[in-house]
């Protein structure tokens, strides 16, 4: 993936170091959103622990 991206950027005449801050911020935003969605979807046990019906 990295090689293909480097070749495409070179083909279109773009410098990879100019786009690095935007990519890092996008990665950070994706990480924050994925952790937030996982936390939101985390199953929560309702009631007091230890009180189970048997």
mmCIF file as gemmi writes it, N, C-alpha and C atoms, coordinates in Angstrom:
data_model
loop_
_atom_site.group_PDB
_atom_site.id
_atom_site.type_symbol
_atom_site.label_atom_id
_atom_site.label_alt_id
_atom_site.label_comp_id
_atom_site.label_asym_id
_atom_site.label_entity_id
_atom_site.label_seq_id
_atom_site.pdbx_PDB_ins_code
_atom_site.Cartn_x
_atom_site.Cartn_y
_atom_site.Cartn_z
_atom_site.occupancy
_atom_site.B_iso_or_equiv
_atom_site.pdbx_formal_charge
_atom_site.auth_seq_id
_atom_site.auth_asym_id
_atom_site.pdbx_PDB_model_num
ATOM 1 N N . UNK Axp A 1 ? 0.827 -1.189 0 1 0 ? 1 A 1
ATOM 2 C CA . UNK Axp A 1 ? 0 0 0 1 0 ? 1 A 1
ATOM 3 C C . UNK Axp A 1 ? 0.864 1.243 0 1 0 ? 1 A 1
ATOM 4 N N . UNK Axp A 2 ? 1.912 1.23 0.792 1 0 ? 2 A 1
ATOM 5 C CA . UNK Axp A 2 ? 2.786 2.396 0.868 1 0 ? 2 A 1
ATOM 6 C C . UNK Axp A 2 ? 3.487 2.634 -0.457 1 0 ? 2 A 1
ATOM 7 N N . UNK Axp A 3 ? 3.921 1.566 -1.109 1 0 ? 3 A 1
ATOM 8 C CA . UNK Axp A 3 ? 4.598 1.701 -2.395 1 0 ? 3 A 1
ATOM 9 C C . UNK Axp A 3 ? 3.653 2.237 -3.447 1 0 ? 3 A 1
ATOM 10 N N . UNK Axp A 4 ? 2.437 1.718 -3.479 1 0 ? 4 A 1
ATOM 11 C CA . UNK Axp A 4 ? 1.463 2.186 -4.457 1 0 ? 4 A 1
ATOM 12 C C . UNK Axp A 4 ? 1.122 3.648 -4.238 1 0 ? 4 A 1
ATOM 13 N N . UNK Axp A 5 ? 0.983 4.041 -2.992 1 0 ? 5 A 1
ATOM 14 C CA . UNK Axp A 5 ? 0.68 5.436 -2.685 1 0 ? 5 A 1
ATOM 15 C C . UNK Axp A 5 ? 1.84 6.342 -3.074 1 0 ? 5 A 1
ATOM 16 N N . UNK Axp A 6 ? 3.063 5.91 -2.806 1 0 ? 6 A 1
ATOM 17 C CA . UNK Axp A 6 ? 4.233 6.701 -3.189 1 0 ? 6 A 1
ATOM 18 C C . UNK Axp A 6 ? 4.335 6.84 -4.699 1 0 ? 6 A 1
ATOM 19 N N . UNK Axp A 7 ? 4.051 5.774 -5.411 1 0 ? 7 A 1
ATOM 20 C CA . UNK Axp A 7 ? 4.098 5.843 -6.875 1 0 ? 7 A 1
ATOM 21 C C . UNK Axp A 7 ? 3.011 6.768 -7.424 1 0 ? 7 A 1
ATOM 22 N N . UNK Axp A 8 ? 1.821 6.7 -6.865 1 0 ? 8 A 1
ATOM 23 C CA . UNK Axp A 8 ? 0.743 7.573 -7.325 1 0 ? 8 A 1
ATOM 24 C C . UNK Axp A 8 ? 1.042 9.044 -7.03 1 0 ? 8 A 1
ATOM 25 N N . UNK Axp A 9 ? 1.574 9.315 -5.849 1 0 ? 9 A 1
ATOM 26 C CA . UNK Axp A 9 ? 1.918 10.689 -5.514 1 0 ? 9 A 1
ATOM 27 C C . UNK Axp A 9 ? 3.021 11.212 -6.426 1 0 ? 9 A 1
ATOM 28 N N . UNK Axp A 10 ? 4 10.38 -6.724 1 0 ? 10 A 1
ATOM 29 C CA . UNK Axp A 10 ? 5.055 10.783 -7.647 1 0 ? 10 A 1
ATOM 30 C C . UNK Axp A 10 ? 4.535 10.984 -9.05 1 0 ? 10 A 1
ATOM 31 N N . UNK Axp A 11 ? 3.586 10.17 -9.457 1 0 ? 11 A 1
ATOM 32 C CA . UNK Axp A 11 ? 3.007 10.293 -10.802 1 0 ? 11 A 1
ATOM 33 C C . UNK Axp A 11 ? 2.227 11.595 -10.953 1 0 ? 11 A 1
ATOM 34 N N . UNK Axp A 12 ? 1.508 11.977 -9.916 1 0 ? 12 A 1
ATOM 35 C CA . UNK Axp A 12 ? 0.714 13.199 -9.98 1 0 ? 12 A 1
ATOM 36 C C . UNK Axp A 12 ? 1.499 14.434 -9.552 1 0 ? 12 A 1
ATOM 37 N N . UNK Axp A 13 ? 2.76 14.256 -9.203 1 0 ? 13 A 1
ATOM 38 C CA . UNK Axp A 13 ? 3.618 15.387 -8.887 1 0 ? 13 A 1
ATOM 39 C C . UNK Axp A 13 ? 3.389 15.998 -7.515 1 0 ? 13 A 1
ATOM 40 N N . UNK Axp A 14 ? 2.879 15.223 -6.588 1 0 ? 14 A 1
ATOM 41 C CA . UNK Axp A 14 ? 2.631 15.734 -5.247 1 0 ? 14 A 1
ATOM 42 C C . UNK Axp A 14 ? 3.726 15.248 -4.305 1 0 ? 14 A 1
ATOM 43 N N . UNK Axp A 15 ? 4.048 16.069 -3.334 1 0 ? 15 A 1
ATOM 44 C CA . UNK Axp A 15 ? 5.063 15.721 -2.361 1 0 ? 15 A 1
ATOM 45 C C . UNK Axp A 15 ? 4.388 15.078 -1.149 1 0 ? 15 A 1
ATOM 46 N N . UNK Axp A 16 ? 4.886 13.935 -0.743 1 0 ? 16 A 1
ATOM 47 C CA . UNK Axp A 16 ? 4.265 13.199 0.359 1 0 ? 16 A 1
ATOM 48 C C . UNK Axp A 16 ? 4.436 13.919 1.693 1 0 ? 16 A 1
ATOM 49 N N . UNK Axp A 17 ? 5.528 14.65 1.858 1 0 ? 17 A 1
ATOM 50 C CA . UNK Axp A 17 ? 5.749 15.323 3.138 1 0 ? 17 A 1
ATOM 51 C C . UNK Axp A 17 ? 4.814 16.499 3.331 1 0 ? 17 A 1
ATOM 52 N N . UNK Axp A 18 ? 4.298 17.063 2.241 1 0 ? 18 A 1
ATOM 53 C CA . UNK Axp A 18 ? 3.336 18.156 2.372 1 0 ? 18 A 1
ATOM 54 C C . UNK Axp A 18 ? 1.99 17.663 2.885 1 0 ? 18 A 1
ATOM 55 N N . UNK Axp A 19 ? 1.674 16.423 2.598 1 0 ? 19 A 1
ATOM 56 C CA . UNK Axp A 19 ? 0.382 15.876 2.989 1 0 ? 19 A 1
ATOM 57 C C . UNK Axp A 19 ? 0.427 15.119 4.308 1 0 ? 19 A 1
ATOM 58 N N . UNK Axp A 20 ? 1.597 15.027 4.911 1 0 ? 20 A 1
ATOM 59 C CA . UNK Axp A 20 ? 1.747 14.272 6.149 1 0 ? 20 A 1
ATOM 60 C C . UNK Axp A 20 ? 0.901 14.796 7.303 1 0 ? 20 A 1
ATOM 61 N N . UNK Axp A 21 ? 0.851 16.119 7.566 1 0 ? 21 A 1
ATOM 62 C CA . UNK Axp A 21 ? -0.007 16.583 8.676 1 0 ? 21 A 1
ATOM 63 C C . UNK Axp A 21 ? -1.485 16.256 8.48 1 0 ? 21 A 1
ATOM 64 N N . UNK Axp A 22 ? -1.96 16.363 7.255 1 0 ? 22 A 1
ATOM 65 C CA . UNK Axp A 22 ? -3.364 16.04 6.998 1 0 ? 22 A 1
ATOM 66 C C . UNK Axp A 22 ? -3.634 14.562 7.211 1 0 ? 22 A 1
ATOM 67 N N . UNK Axp A 23 ? -2.703 13.724 6.801 1 0 ? 23 A 1
ATOM 68 C CA . UNK Axp A 23 ? -2.885 12.278 6.981 1 0 ? 23 A 1
ATOM 69 C C . UNK Axp A 23 ? -2.834 11.89 8.448 1 0 ? 23 A 1
ATOM 70 N N . UNK Axp A 24 ? -1.894 12.482 9.182 1 0 ? 24 A 1
ATOM 71 C CA . UNK Axp A 24 ? -1.8 12.154 10.609 1 0 ? 24 A 1
ATOM 72 C C . UNK Axp A 24 ? -3.037 12.614 11.369 1 0 ? 24 A 1
ATOM 73 N N . UNK Axp A 25 ? -3.566 13.767 11.018 1 0 ? 25 A 1
ATOM 74 C CA . UNK Axp A 25 ? -4.786 14.227 11.683 1 0 ? 25 A 1
ATOM 75 C C . UNK Axp A 25 ? -5.98 13.349 11.311 1 0 ? 25 A 1
ATOM 76 N N . UNK Axp A 26 ? -6.023 12.861 10.08 1 0 ? 26 A 1
ATOM 77 C CA . UNK Axp A 26 ? -7.102 11.957 9.68 1 0 ? 26 A 1
ATOM 78 C C . UNK Axp A 26 ? -6.996 10.625 10.414 1 0 ? 26 A 1
ATOM 79 N N . UNK Axp A 27 ? -5.772 10.129 10.601 1 0 ? 27 A 1
ATOM 80 C CA . UNK Axp A 27 ? -5.58 8.887 11.349 1 0 ? 27 A 1
ATOM 81 C C . UNK Axp A 27 ? -5.997 9.073 12.8 1 0 ? 27 A 1
ATOM 82 N N . UNK Axp A 28 ? -5.629 10.212 13.382 1 0 ? 28 A 1
ATOM 83 C CA . UNK Axp A 28 ? -6.002 10.479 14.774 1 0 ? 28 A 1
ATOM 84 C C . UNK Axp A 28 ? -7.515 10.61 14.925 1 0 ? 28 A 1
ATOM 85 N N . UNK Axp A 29 ? -8.154 11.295 13.977 1 0 ? 29 A 1
ATOM 86 C CA . UNK Axp A 29 ? -9.612 11.437 14.027 1 0 ? 29 A 1
ATOM 87 C C . UNK Axp A 29 ? -10.288 10.075 13.884 1 0 ? 29 A 1
ATOM 88 N N . UNK Axp A 30 ? -9.781 9.23 13.011 1 0 ? 30 A 1
ATOM 89 C CA . UNK Axp A 30 ? -10.33 7.891 12.846 1 0 ? 30 A 1
ATOM 90 C C . UNK Axp A 30 ? -10.164 7.052 14.098 1 0 ? 30 A 1
ATOM 91 N N . UNK Axp A 31 ? -9.025 7.198 14.749 1 0 ? 31 A 1
ATOM 92 C CA . UNK Axp A 31 ? -8.797 6.454 15.989 1 0 ? 31 A 1
ATOM 93 C C . UNK Axp A 31 ? -9.758 6.905 17.083 1 0 ? 31 A 1
ATOM 94 N N . UNK Axp A 32 ? -9.95 8.218 17.198 1 0 ? 32 A 1
ATOM 95 C CA . UNK Axp A 32 ? -10.869 8.744 18.215 1 0 ? 32 A 1
ATOM 96 C C . UNK Axp A 32 ? -12.296 8.295 17.934 1 0 ? 32 A 1
ATOM 97 N N . UNK Axp A 33 ? -12.709 8.356 16.682 1 0 ? 33 A 1
ATOM 98 C CA . UNK Axp A 33 ? -14.066 7.926 16.333 1 0 ? 33 A 1
ATOM 99 C C . UNK Axp A 33 ? -14.27 6.429 16.548 1 0 ? 33 A 1
ATOM 100 N N . UNK Axp A 34 ? -13.259 5.627 16.255 1 0 ? 34 A 1
ATOM 101 C CA . UNK Axp A 34 ? -13.419 4.188 16.45 1 0 ? 34 A 1
ATOM 102 C C . UNK Axp A 34 ? -13.473 3.826 17.933 1 0 ? 34 A 1
ATOM 103 N N . UNK Axp A 35 ? -12.672 4.478 18.752 1 0 ? 35 A 1
ATOM 104 C CA . UNK Axp A 35 ? -12.727 4.216 20.193 1 0 ? 35 A 1
ATOM 105 C C . UNK Axp A 35 ? -14.052 4.704 20.767 1 0 ? 35 A 1
ATOM 106 N N . UNK Axp A 36 ? -14.529 5.861 20.306 1 0 ? 36 A 1
ATOM 107 C CA . UNK Axp A 36 ? -15.805 6.385 20.795 1 0 ? 36 A 1
ATOM 108 C C . UNK Axp A 36 ? -16.965 5.469 20.404 1 0 ? 36 A 1
ATOM 109 N N . UNK Axp A 37 ? -16.956 4.973 19.181 1 0 ? 37 A 1
ATOM 110 C CA . UNK Axp A 37 ? -18.043 4.087 18.766 1 0 ? 37 A 1
ATOM 111 C C . UNK Axp A 37 ? -17.966 2.747 19.492 1 0 ? 37 A 1
ATOM 112 N N . UNK Axp A 38 ? -16.763 2.241 19.729 1 0 ? 38 A 1
ATOM 113 C CA . UNK Axp A 38 ? -16.636 0.991 20.475 1 0 ? 38 A 1
ATOM 114 C C . UNK Axp A 38 ? -17.098 1.176 21.919 1 0 ? 38 A 1
ATOM 115 N N . UNK Axp A 39 ? -16.784 2.326 22.503 1 0 ? 39 A 1
ATOM 116 C CA . UNK Axp A 39 ? -17.225 2.595 23.875 1 0 ? 39 A 1
ATOM 117 C C . UNK Axp A 39 ? -18.741 2.723 23.939 1 0 ? 39 A 1
ATOM 118 N N . UNK Axp A 40 ? -19.338 3.312 22.904 1 0 ? 40 A 1
ATOM 119 C CA . UNK Axp A 40 ? -20.781 3.489 22.865 1 0 ? 40 A 1
ATOM 120 C C . UNK Axp A 40 ? -21.483 2.149 22.675 1 0 ? 40 A 1
ATOM 121 N N . UNK Axp A 41 ? -20.869 1.248 21.928 1 0 ? 41 A 1
ATOM 122 C CA . UNK Axp A 41 ? -21.476 -0.05 21.661 1 0 ? 41 A 1
ATOM 123 C C . UNK Axp A 41 ? -21.102 -1.11 22.69 1 0 ? 41 A 1
ATOM 124 N N . UNK Axp A 42 ? -20.265 -0.746 23.656 1 0 ? 42 A 1
ATOM 125 C CA . UNK Axp A 42 ? -19.829 -1.685 24.676 1 0 ? 42 A 1
ATOM 126 C C . UNK Axp A 42 ? -21.027 -2.199 25.465 1 0 ? 42 A 1
ATOM 127 N N . UNK Axp A 43 ? -21.16 -3.512 25.585 1 0 ? 43 A 1
ATOM 128 C CA . UNK Axp A 43 ? -22.303 -4.033 26.35 1 0 ? 43 A 1
ATOM 129 C C . UNK Axp A 43 ? -22.158 -3.692 27.832 1 0 ? 43 A 1
ATOM 130 N N . UNK Axp A 44 ? -23.242 -3.242 28.407 1 0 ? 44 A 1
ATOM 131 C CA . UNK Axp A 44 ? -23.242 -2.841 29.814 1 0 ? 44 A 1
ATOM 132 C C . UNK Axp A 44 ? -24.152 -3.799 30.576 1 0 ? 44 A 1
ATOM 133 N N . UNK Axp A 45 ? -23.632 -4.36 31.642 1 0 ? 45 A 1
ATOM 134 C CA . UNK Axp A 45 ? -24.433 -5.256 32.467 1 0 ? 45 A 1
ATOM 135 C C . UNK Axp A 45 ? -25.309 -4.409 33.377 1 0 ? 45 A 1
ATOM 136 N N . UNK Axp A 46 ? -26.572 -4.653 33.341 1 0 ? 46 A 1
ATOM 137 C CA . UNK Axp A 46 ? -27.522 -3.897 34.164 1 0 ? 46 A 1
ATOM 138 C C . UNK Axp A 46 ? -27.762 -4.621 35.478 1 0 ? 46 A 1
ATOM 139 N N . UNK Axp A 47 ? -28.056 -3.879 36.503 1 0 ? 47 A 1
ATOM 140 C CA . UNK Axp A 47 ? -28.313 -4.482 37.806 1 0 ? 47 A 1
ATOM 141 C C . UNK Axp A 47 ? -27.04 -4.63 38.605 1 0 ? 47 A 1
ATOM 142 N N . UNK Axp A 48 ? -27.208 -5.154 39.801 1 0 ? 48 A 1
ATOM 143 C CA . UNK Axp A 48 ? -26.056 -5.327 40.686 1 0 ? 48 A 1
ATOM 144 C C . UNK Axp A 48 ? -25.353 -6.644 40.379 1 0 ? 48 A 1
ATOM 145 N N . UNK Axp A 49 ? -24.047 -6.618 40.345 1 0 ? 49 A 1
ATOM 146 C CA . UNK Axp A 49 ? -23.322 -7.879 40.113 1 0 ? 49 A 1
ATOM 147 C C . UNK Axp A 49 ? -23.454 -8.801 41.318 1 0 ? 49 A 1
ATOM 148 N N . UNK Axp A 50 ? -23.526 -10.054 41.069 1 0 ? 50 A 1
ATOM 149 C CA . UNK Axp A 50 ? -23.619 -11.02 42.141 1 0 ? 50 A 1
ATOM 150 C C . UNK Axp A 50 ? -25.038 -11.495 42.404 1 0 ? 50 A 1
ATOM 151 N N . UNK Axp A 51 ? -26.003 -10.792 41.929 1 0 ? 51 A 1
ATOM 152 C CA . UNK Axp A 51 ? -27.397 -11.202 42.109 1 0 ? 51 A 1
ATOM 153 C C . UNK Axp A 51 ? -27.875 -11.893 40.851 1 0 ? 51 A 1
ATOM 154 N N . UNK Axp A 52 ? -27.74 -13.184 40.817 1 0 ? 52 A 1
ATOM 155 C CA . UNK Axp A 52 ? -28.182 -13.944 39.655 1 0 ? 52 A 1
ATOM 156 C C . UNK Axp A 52 ? -29.242 -14.946 40.096 1 0 ? 52 A 1
ATOM 157 N N . UNK Axp A 53 ? -30.103 -15.235 39.194 1 0 ? 53 A 1
ATOM 158 C CA . UNK Axp A 53 ? -31.122 -16.248 39.47 1 0 ? 53 A 1
ATOM 159 C C . UNK Axp A 53 ? -30.572 -17.615 39.088 1 0 ? 53 A 1
ATOM 160 N N . UNK Axp A 54 ? -30.797 -18.568 39.925 1 0 ? 54 A 1
ATOM 161 C CA . UNK Axp A 54 ? -30.339 -19.914 39.587 1 0 ? 54 A 1
ATOM 162 C C . UNK Axp A 54 ? -31.452 -20.923 39.711 1 0 ? 54 A 1
